[in-house]
Amino acid sequence: MNQLSIWLAGIKTWYHPQQQSDIDILVNAVSHAPEEIFGPIESELHSEALAYWLDACTRLSYYYQDSQEIDKAFSYLQFAYAKLQDMACRPELDSDMKRWCLKKLDRMIVATMEFCQRQPETKWQQESTQLIELHVMFMEGQNNINLAYSDNHPVLK
């Protein structure tokens, strides 16, 4: 069993109903994800691991929102966004993978803006505006590859 398989088996344990109260499983999985998750997708297992990692970040954000730990909730959204940005910029990733990352970034910026808009403090409204501006600048630098779609990638369908 390789490191990716072991990591995936570990994070999947949280999805069993009796384990969902143990948020430390997700915290540990997100914090100790193998770096290969964020490289070229070479198998269905790899694709599944990336999906679980992104889902874990989202679930942790919801968990900390419910716990009124707003900064921590926001940090998990930002962490996932930053990892996807990094992947979109890696020269070793193929164009289909980069396109997939950019499309996920578009969805994540909407979720992050909604998060900011739900917060009562003014600083979050300012954060939302800044995030939009930064997202637009980043996307402009990607030569609109998020607007072109190819159905050729065997794993990311």
C-alpha positions in Angstrom: 0.0 0.0 0.0 1.5 3.4 -1.0 1.3 6.6 1.0 -1.7 7.9 -1.0 -3.7 4.8 -0.4 -3.0 4.9 3.4 -3.9 8.6 3.6 -7.1 8.0 1.6 -8.1 5.0 3.8 -7.5 7.2 6.9 -9.6 10.1 5.8 -12.4 7.8 4.7 -12.8 6.6 8.3 -14.2 10.0 9.2 -17.1 9.5 6.7 -18.4 6.5 8.8 -21.3 7.9 10.9 -19.8 6.8 14.2 -16.6 8.8 13.4 -18.1 12.1 12.2 -17.9 13.6 15.7 -14.1 13.2 15.7 -13.2 16.3 13.8 -9.5 15.7 14.6 -9.5 13.0 11.9 -10.2 15.6 9.2 -7.9 18.2 10.7 -5.1 15.6 10.7 -5.9 14.5 7.1 -5.9 18.0 5.7 -2.8 19.0 7.6 -0.8 15.8 6.7 -2.0 15.2 3.1 0.7 13.7 0.9 2.2 16.2 -1.4 1.5 13.9 -4.4 -2.2 14.8 -4.1 -1.4 18.2 -5.5 0.6 17.0 -8.5 -0.4 15.5 -11.8 -3.5 13.3 -11.5 -2.4 9.8 -12.6 -5.1 7.5 -11.4 -8.7 7.3 -10.2 -7.3 6.8 -6.6 -5.3 10.1 -6.9 -8.4 11.9 -8.2 -10.4 10.5 -5.3 -7.8 11.6 -2.8 -7.9 15.2 -4.1 -11.7 15.2 -4.0 -11.7 14.0 -0.4 -9.1 16.6 0.6 -11.1 19.4 -0.9 -14.3 18.1 0.7 -12.5 17.9 4.1 -11.4 21.5 3.8 -15.0 22.5 3.1 -16.4 20.4 6.0 -13.9 21.9 8.4 -14.9 25.4 7.4 -18.5 24.5 8.1 -17.6 22.9 11.4 -15.7 25.9 12.6 -18.4 28.3 11.4 -20.9 26.4 13.5 -18.5 26.6 16.4 -18.3 30.4 15.9 -14.5 30.1 15.2 -14.9 32.3 12.1 -11.2 33.0 11.5 -10.4 29.2 11.6 -13.4 28.5 9.3 -12.1 31.1 6.8 -8.6 29.7 6.9 -9.7 26.3 5.6 -11.5 27.9 2.7 -8.4 30.0 1.9 -6.1 27.0 2.3 -8.0 25.0 -0.3 -8.1 28.0 -2.6 -4.4 28.5 -2.3 -3.6 24.9 -3.0 -5.8 25.0 -6.1 -4.1 28.2 -7.2 -0.7 26.6 -6.8 -1.8 23.6 -8.8 -3.1 25.8 -11.6 0.3 27.4 -11.9 2.4 24.3 -11.9 4.1 23.8 -15.3 4.1 20.0 -14.9 0.3 19.8 -14.8 -1.5 19.3 -18.1 -3.9 21.9 -19.4 -7.0 19.8 -18.6 -5.9 19.6 -14.9 -5.2 23.3 -14.9 -8.6 24.0 -16.4 -10.2 21.8 -13.7 -8.4 23.7 -11.0 -9.4 27.1 -12.4 -13.1 26.0 -12.6 -12.9 24.8 -8.9 -11.3 28.2 -8.0 -14.3 30.0 -9.6 -16.7 27.9 -7.5 -14.5 28.4 -4.4 -14.4 32.2 -4.7 -18.2 32.3 -4.8 -18.3 30.1 -1.6 -15.7 32.3 0.1 -17.5 35.5 -0.9 -20.8 34.1 0.5 -18.9 33.2 3.7 -17.7 36.8 4.0 -21.1 38.2 3.3 -22.7 36.2 6.1 -20.3 37.7 8.7 -21.6 40.8 10.6 -18.3 42.6 10.9 -17.4 45.2 8.3 -13.9 43.7 7.9 -15.5 40.7 6.2 -17.2 42.8 3.6 -13.9 44.4 2.9 -12.3 41.0 2.7 -14.9 39.9 0.2 -14.2 42.9 -2.1 -10.4 42.3 -1.9 -10.9 38.6 -2.6 -12.9 39.4 -5.8 -10.2 41.8 -7.0 -7.4 39.3 -6.3 -9.3 36.5 -8.0 -10.0 38.5 -11.1 -6.3 39.5 -11.3 -5.2 35.9 -10.9 -7.7 34.6 -13.5 -6.6 37.3 -16.0 -3.1 35.9 -15.7 -4.3 32.5 -16.7 -5.1 33.4 -20.3 -8.7 32.4 -19.9 -8.0 28.7 -19.9 -10.9 28.2 -17.5 -13.2 29.3 -20.3 -12.1 26.5 -22.6 -13.3 23.0 -21.8 -12.0 19.7 -23.0 -13.6 16.4 -22.1 -10.4 14.5 -22.7 -9.0 14.1 -19.2 -9.7 10.4 -18.3 -9.7 11.0 -14.5 -11.3 14.4 -13.9 -14.6 13.7 -15.6 
